[in-house]
Amino acid sequence: MPLPIQTAMKRSVSGTIGILRFYLPALLVSIVFTVASIIVMKGAFIHPELYERIPHLISSKPLIARIFDSRVMDYDMYQARELSYLGDQIDAAVIFEMIQRGMPNMISTMHYLLGTMAVVMLYGFYRKDLGLGKAISLLLVALAWSAPCMLFGGNYFRTAKIGATVSMVAVCIVTYRLLARMRSGEGGKAREQWVLGGLALLMTLWDRQGFYMALCLVALLVIMGGITREKRIISLLVPVLAAIGTSTLYNLFVAPSITYALNGYWPDFSYQQLPWKEIHRDLPILLADGAILLWRELWFALGNRSAWITLCIFLSATYLAWRKDPSVKADVFKHRYGQAAWIAFFITSVVMVIIMNALMLARMRGLYIPVFQRTYYTLPVTFLWLILLGIALARIRIMVPKKSRVLPIVCLLLLSGNLMAFPEHLDMYSNQYFKHFIEPSNVFFQGLREVYEGKDPTEESLRHDVLFRILSHRMHHDLPEVTTTIKYIPY
């Protein structure tokens, strides 16, 4: 083999090993919390919606036809999030494989895989882009995993929110890097700017919340451009606006046409129409509730009873943004750019999330249920808070002596607050709203284990359970196949 090829291979192997060594601590923390979460979940539970979706996802219908079937996957509430249905399909395949091996559960593999991706990206962002130390970065990674939406989010339900979350993290990191290059006088390459557009498009295709986050990014860039008078920001706006336009075309024309071609019906757009009369009538109440929900999202994600420390960090970073940044010396442009970056990321995020929460509360009253304010729906906002916390700590770090242990101690206090709240979250998960699903699910899983062992299920009622009969038939073909499903009416 020629010497140049050998050298290139050695460099490639060495580079791969270096990357693995760099991210290994974050991966190990993710593995520890994943195992702990799976143990706590105890096999999870069967959500009523799954009585229709699981038979659909494990049916013999072509994969693409299954994915483009919002009547089943979203109960005819079309939201143009077929990408998330693909994630649901992967989860269903893994769960069914586990059931066939005598280990019935409803654990979402995609939640932990995508969650690990998001956390590992955050770790790299903290260390490489923000210059935070290894200890602080690892504590923040642990803080992410200790949030209830991560720790108790492993129940198989939907992959839409975790998919939108991992895409949002990537979008935020790329945006930060491109803006940082502009601040230093460098211009981003066109390819990198269109990577941002591609990631923004991906974010919109996971979930409508991702689409809203793309709109938030447009607002952020417009505000930054207005403050800094930086014309190069237009080069970032164009690909993001292109992503929003492409997503809109997909929502209105592409996905409905594919659905009609494969399944013979046009999707129902009524769920995408917000109740504007009710919103106008209750706007002050909804905005107030949206602000309260935002505070609860921060509280549950960033310290619980220690969340007041997080609030102090954000306020300190905001104060420092108005002061002369010693890291930029006498460069007025860089100072103004630093101000704009924090104001755009923080103030815009707070305002836009309050509006988003208000719209979500208007559309889905179930968000007033306490357990739903801790799981699933809050995933994207939780990681947005984690990104903002990292940026705030990086700003404060400039003013703190290098050998000071203040910031690691602060991060440790936040993590301790999350861990101390674990019993409260566990009680909320196990003994309140989900209790009505957990107890029947345990009986269901026990019945599947008995069928796997060649026995009749002890619980007689399972013989009349549609989903149980379908799964039992697919395991041993000893019960007649059932094709009808129970229609679940979502709250």
Secondary structure by P-SEA (a helix, b strand, c coil): ccaaaaaaaaaaaaaaaaaaaaaaaaaaaaaaaaaaaaaaacccccccccccccccccccccaaaaaaccccccccccccaaaaaaaaaaaaaaaaaaaaacccccccaaaaaaaaaaaaaaaaaacccccccaaaaaaaaaaaaaccccccccccccaaaaaaaaaaaaaaaaaaaaaaaaaacccccaaaaaaaaaaaaaaaaacaaaaaaaaaaaaaaaaaaaaaccccaaaaaaaaaaaaaaaaaaaccaaaaaaaacccbbbbccccccaaaaaaaaaaaaaaaaaaaaaaaaaaccccccaaaaaaaaaaaaaaaacccccccccaaaaaaaaaaaaaacaaaaaaaaaaaaaaaaaccccccccccccccaaaaaaaaaaaaaaaaaaaaaacccccaaaaaaaaaaaaaaaaaaaaaaaaaccccaaaaaaaaaaaaaaaaaaaaccccccccccccaaaaaaaaaaccccccccbbbbbbcc
